[in-house]
């Protein structure tokens, strides 16, 4: 059974990316990204 594009999009977790106000659009995956949190005490 073949899936339609709408069905495939519904089965994919997507998220919206914005960095410093720059809209990078909707993504379904990312690789090689990291964030370091060093909270001030």
Secondary structure, 3 states (H helix, E strand, C coil): CCCCHHHHHHCCCCEEEEECCEEEEEECCCCCCCCCCCCCC
